[in-house]
Amino acid sequence: MNFDFNLADFFKLPTKIMFALALASGMVLFLPENIVSKMYMVDFRNKYGFAIGLLFLISFSILIVTVVIGGYKYFSHKHAMKKFKATAKERLQKLDDYQKAIVYGLYMEDNHTGELPLHDGAVKWLKQNIVIIETTNQYAVSDLNNAVFPYMLQPWAVEELQNDSELLTHFRTAFSQIEAKYKVQDKYNDPYSGFPY
């Protein structure tokens, strides 16, 4: 019997297969003699005992490390999300009036989605700070200089605005102020006065 064995491929095996290898090799190694003899594995265990033991140690070690790392990632993600939600109101309050106006404009839409300027710094900042998210990867744009893209308000931001009437009032006020400012600029035919809402 000739096996083509690549150690790098062994370490890339999925966790389920690694668990199966650890379980099978552990059973062959540690089961009592009468059970192993019923499986006709006594000669195999005596002949390849060192290799089976090595397989068991390596696969069991990798399995333990994978479980520990997976558990750490799971709990650290839960902790990060808890911290993220705990600071939601504070992060929304730190937005400037223009950013608040954009968020309020999206909030007032039925599906909390709307087209926003792709090259707007405030839009980029809101996206970077996970307040809004693009709803699609591709979108037809007719004017590359004034490109717009559909964005959606993140669910946590919607929830925060729905649950806090004082915060919602601040956002409504910011929206009204920015809207009034852009109406004045529009009155003087300023070509660069395009408030997204």
GIJOKA-V853911 format. One line per field, one symbol per residue. ss: DSSP state (H for helix, E for strand, - for the rest). phi: phi as a letter, one per 20 degrees, with the letter a starting at -180 (. if undefined). burial: 1 if it has 9 or more other C-alpha atoms within 8 Angstrom, else 0. A space follows every 50 residues. Layout:
ss=???
phi=???
burial=???
//
This chain:
ss=------HHHHH---HHHHHHHHHHHHHHHH--HHHHHH---HHHHHHHHH HHHHHHHHHHHHHHHHHHHHHHHHHHHHHHHHHHHH-HHHHHH---HHHH HHHHHHHH----EEEEE---HHHHHHHH---EEE---------HHH-EEE EEE-HHHHHHHHH-HHHHHHHHHHHHHHHHHHHHHHH----------
phi=.cdeddfffffeffgffffffffffffffdffgfffffeldffffffdgf ffffffffffffffffffffffffffffffffffffdfffffffffffff ffffgffffgdlcaecffeeffffffffelecbfebecbfcecffcfcbf ccffgfffffffecfffffffffffffffffffffffelffdddfgd
burial=00000000000000000110111011011010000110001100100010 01101110110110010000000000000000000001100100001111 11111110100111111100001101100011110000000000001111 11110011011000001100110111011001001100000000000
//
